[in-house]
């Protein structure tokens, strides 16, 4: 597949802080969301990290705001968005 036919992917890593003891339940709910590609429990100030992918920033924003943040027992999120076509890291 050449570059012009390649779909643009907008993604994000989202750190979630949730009610202690509910990580497994929330992970299972997250895996039901189409845009969620990975979900893992982690140690530290956040309990979970998830990887999301979408075709647009707007859709990604809607998924985070209206699906993930609305899950019961999710207390806070921190989003790190990436764009596969960004030239911000050309030196890497």
Secondary structure as UniProt FT lines:
FT   HELIX           3..5
FT   STRAND          10..18
FT   TURN            20..21
FT   HELIX           23..30
FT   TURN            31..32
FT   TURN            34..35
FT   STRAND          36..41
FT   STRAND          48..54
FT   HELIX           57..62
FT   HELIX           63..68
FT   TURN            69..70
FT   TURN            72..73
FT   STRAND          74..83
FT   TURN            84..85
FT   TURN            88..91
//
